[in-house]
């Protein structure tokens, strides 16, 4: 952070006309707190999902891969826990 401004490439990119579909940012240390805040704010303003942990990034990557190979099936919780589904 220099002079109160975050010099972060991802914030500049999210503000540009380039469409970013997903941000994975795993901050480490006290100094990254300010960058993280700017990145999350910019992502939220542009409707871009922002993942901040490695476990969430792994889960997202697996979900994206699964969606490339099979169709998304949406069910209610009741459907998942119905007697027919449990047998």
C-alpha positions in Angstrom: 0.0 0.0 0.0 1.6 3.3 -1.1 0.2 6.7 -0.1 -3.1 5.2 1.0 -3.8 3.6 -2.4 -3.7 0.0 -3.2 -1.6 -0.7 -6.3 -3.1 -4.1 -7.1 -3.4 -5.4 -10.7 -6.6 -7.4 -10.1 -8.4 -4.2 -8.9 -7.4 -2.4 -12.0 -8.4 -5.4 -14.2 -11.9 -5.6 -12.5 -12.4 -1.9 -13.2 -11.3 -2.3 -16.9 -13.6 -3.5 -19.7 -12.1 -7.0 -19.5 -14.5 -9.5 -18.0 -13.1 -11.5 -15.1 -15.2 -14.5 -14.2 -13.7 -15.6 -11.0 -11.1 -14.3 -8.5 -9.1 -16.6 -6.2 -7.2 -14.6 -3.6 -5.6 -16.3 -0.7 -4.3 -13.4 1.5 -1.4 -14.0 3.9 -0.2 -11.6 6.6 -1.3 -8.3 8.0 -0.3 -6.2 5.0 -2.5 -8.2 2.6 -5.6 -7.1 4.6 -5.8 -3.8 2.7 -5.3 -5.4 -0.7 -7.9 -8.1 0.2 -10.4 -5.5 1.1 -9.9 -3.6 -2.2 -10.1 -6.8 -4.2 -13.3 -8.0 -2.5 -14.9 -4.5 -2.9 -14.0 -4.4 -6.6 -15.2 -7.9 -7.2 -18.5 -7.2 -5.4 -19.1 -4.0 -7.4 -18.6 -5.9 -10.7 -20.5 -9.1 -9.7 -17.4 -11.3 -9.8 -17.2 -14.2 -7.4 -14.2 -13.9 -5.0 -12.8 -17.0 -3.3 -10.4 -16.5 -0.4 -9.4 -20.0 0.8 -7.6 -22.8 -0.9 -10.3 -25.3 0.2 -13.0 -23.1 -1.4 -10.9 -22.8 -4.5 -10.5 -26.6 -4.7 -14.3 -27.1 -4.3 -15.0 -24.5 -7.0 -12.5 -26.1 -9.4 -14.1 -29.5 -8.8 -17.6 -28.1 -9.3 -16.6 -26.4 -12.6 -15.0 -29.6 -13.8 -18.1 -31.6 -12.9 -20.4 -29.2 -14.7 -18.3 -29.6 -17.9 -19.1 -33.4 -17.8 -22.6 -33.6 -16.5 -25.8 -31.6 -16.3 -26.7 -29.7 -13.2 -29.6 -31.3 -11.4 -31.4 -29.1 -8.9 -33.4 -30.7 -6.0 -35.0 -29.4 -2.9 -33.7 -30.6 0.5 -37.0 -32.6 0.9 -36.2 -34.5 -2.3 -32.7 -35.4 -1.1 -34.1 -36.7 2.2 -37.3 -38.4 1.0 -37.7 -42.1 1.7 -37.4 -42.9 -2.1 -34.1 -41.2 -2.4 -32.6 -42.8 0.7 -33.3 -46.4 -0.5 
